[in-house]
Amino acid sequence: MNLKLGPIPDHKPVKITISLCPDIHAALSDYAEIHAREYGKQSSASEIAALMIEKFLTSDREFKRKRRTLISSGDDDRTL
């Protein structure tokens, strides 16, 4: 099986709170279980969700293009 998410890297997370509908939470939990069977390491639904968001953001070309513009225009104070 080839899941879109590979092994989970070690990151220092930033905590946020989101609300999900029960169906999405169940799907994330199922994905986490399948991922654990595939890679031999248990991961929580929140870890899986974070990686899915990361994968989505890194694959969105238009977002990356507009983000570069945002950062270069000085509209963004964050350090990257």
C-alpha positions in Angstrom: 0.0 0.0 0.0 1.2 3.5 -0.8 -0.3 6.1 1.5 0.2 9.7 0.6 1.7 10.3 4.0 5.0 8.6 4.5 6.7 8.1 7.9 6.0 10.8 10.4 9.0 13.1 11.0 9.9 14.5 14.4 8.8 18.1 14.6 8.3 20.5 17.5 4.6 21.2 17.1 2.6 24.4 17.6 -0.7 23.7 19.2 -3.9 24.9 17.6 -7.5 23.8 18.2 -9.9 22.9 15.4 -13.4 21.4 15.4 -14.2 18.6 13.0 -17.4 16.9 12.1 -17.6 13.3 13.5 -17.2 11.8 10.0 -13.9 13.6 9.4 -12.6 12.6 12.8 -13.5 9.0 12.2 -11.8 9.0 8.8 -8.6 10.6 10.4 -8.7 7.9 13.1 -9.0 5.2 10.5 -6.2 6.7 8.5 -4.0 6.8 11.6 -4.7 3.1 12.2 -3.9 2.1 8.6 -0.8 4.4 8.7 0.4 2.6 11.9 0.0 -0.8 10.3 1.9 0.4 7.2 4.8 2.1 9.1 4.8 0.2 12.4 4.4 3.4 14.5 1.2 4.6 16.2 0.2 8.2 15.4 -2.7 10.2 16.6 -5.4 11.6 14.4 -4.1 15.1 15.2 -0.6 14.2 13.9 -2.1 12.7 10.8 -4.2 15.9 10.3 -1.2 18.1 10.7 0.8 16.2 8.0 -2.2 16.3 5.7 -2.4 20.0 6.0 1.3 20.3 5.4 1.1 18.1 2.3 -1.8 20.2 1.0 0.0 23.5 1.5 3.3 22.3 0.0 1.5 21.0 -3.1 -0.6 24.1 -3.7 1.4 26.1 -6.3 -0.9 29.1 -6.3 -0.6 29.4 -2.6 3.2 29.2 -2.7 3.3 31.9 -5.4 1.0 34.2 -3.5 2.8 33.6 -0.2 6.1 34.6 -1.7 4.5 37.8 -2.9 2.9 38.4 0.5 6.3 37.9 2.3 8.3 40.0 -0.1 5.8 42.9 0.1 6.3 43.1 3.8 2.7 42.3 4.6 3.9 39.4 6.8 5.9 40.0 10.0 6.7 36.4 10.7 10.1 35.0 10.5 10.2 32.0 8.2 
